[in-house]
Amino acid sequence: MTYRVLMTAQLPDEAMRLLLEDEIISRVDVAAKPLQRSDIQDAFQKYDAVISLLSDQIEASMFENTTVRVVANYAVGYNNIDVDAAKKAGVYVTNTPGVLTDASADLGFALLMAVARKI
């Protein structure tokens, strides 16, 4: 069996390479512009997986009679997804925890140094 995936935005080149070399994924479509709510709703009736951004609101109504089995959120959080509705529909929800930990620590330290040095 092969799967159809929709990405709501272009991901980094390495992520695209990994998706496209996977033999069980038959089709990866990338939205050329930010998707409207109706576009995302339509995608939930056509695709097997959706890779979304934190700015994409994934509402409960989108999980009704959906073909989607996985919503992979390209973000640390997942508060843009109605997780309860996904669970009821048997749809897995994933996110990318920890990806901002180092960057946040670096910024925090830089701000601390800026205050200490009165920059």
C-alpha positions in Angstrom: 0.0 0.0 0.0 1.2 3.5 -0.8 0.2 6.8 0.9 -0.6 10.3 -0.2 0.8 13.1 1.9 0.0 16.8 1.9 2.4 19.3 3.4 0.8 22.7 4.1 4.2 24.4 3.5 7.6 23.7 2.1 9.9 21.9 4.6 13.7 22.0 4.7 15.4 20.1 1.9 16.5 17.2 4.1 12.9 16.6 5.2 11.7 16.7 1.6 14.5 14.2 0.5 13.5 11.8 3.2 9.8 11.9 2.4 10.4 11.5 -1.3 12.8 8.6 -1.0 10.3 6.6 1.1 8.8 4.0 -1.1 5.5 3.7 0.7 4.7 7.4 0.0 3.3 7.6 -3.5 2.6 11.3 -3.6 3.7 14.4 -1.7 2.0 17.6 -2.5 3.2 20.9 -1.2 0.9 23.9 -0.8 2.3 26.8 -2.9 0.6 29.3 -0.7 -0.9 29.4 2.8 -4.0 27.2 2.8 -7.4 28.4 3.7 -9.6 26.5 6.2 -11.6 25.0 3.2 -8.4 23.8 1.5 -7.4 22.0 4.7 -10.9 20.5 5.1 -10.7 19.2 1.5 -7.3 17.7 2.1 -8.7 15.7 5.0 -10.9 13.9 2.4 -8.1 13.2 -0.1 -4.9 12.4 1.7 -3.6 9.8 4.1 -1.4 12.2 6.0 -1.1 15.9 6.6 2.1 17.6 7.6 1.0 20.9 9.1 2.4 24.1 10.7 1.4 25.6 14.0 -0.4 28.3 12.0 -2.7 25.7 10.4 -5.9 25.3 12.5 -7.0 21.7 12.5 -10.5 21.7 13.8 -12.8 18.9 15.0 -15.0 19.0 11.9 -12.0 18.1 9.7 -11.9 14.7 11.4 -15.4 13.7 10.3 -15.3 11.0 7.7 -11.6 11.7 7.0 -9.1 9.6 5.1 -6.2 11.1 7.1 -4.6 8.7 9.5 -1.7 11.0 10.7 -1.4 14.7 11.3 2.3 15.5 11.8 2.7 19.0 13.2 5.9 20.7 12.2 6.2 22.5 15.5 6.9 21.9 19.2 3.3 22.5 20.2 0.1 21.0 19.0 -2.5 23.4 20.4 -3.6 24.2 16.8 -5.0 20.6 16.5 -8.2 19.4 18.2 -6.5 16.3 19.7 -9.7 15.0 21.3 -11.4 14.9 17.9 -8.4 13.3 16.3 -8.3 10.6 19.0 -12.0 9.9 18.5 -11.4 9.5 14.8 -8.4 7.2 15.3 -6.0 9.8 13.8 -2.5 10.0 15.2 -1.1 13.4 16.0 2.6 14.0 16.2 4.8 17.0 16.9 8.5 17.9 17.1 9.3 18.4 20.8 12.7 19.7 21.8 13.7 21.2 18.5 13.9 24.7 19.9 15.6 23.9 23.2 19.1 24.9 22.2 18.0 28.0 20.3 15.9 29.1 23.2 18.9 28.6 25.6 21.2 30.5 23.3 18.8 33.4 23.0 18.3 33.5 26.8 22.0 33.5 27.4 22.6 36.2 24.8 19.9 38.4 26.4 21.4 37.8 29.8 24.8 38.9 28.5 23.3 42.0 26.8 21.8 43.1 30.1 25.0 42.3 32.0 27.1 44.3 29.5 24.4 47.1 29.3 24.2 46.6 25.5 
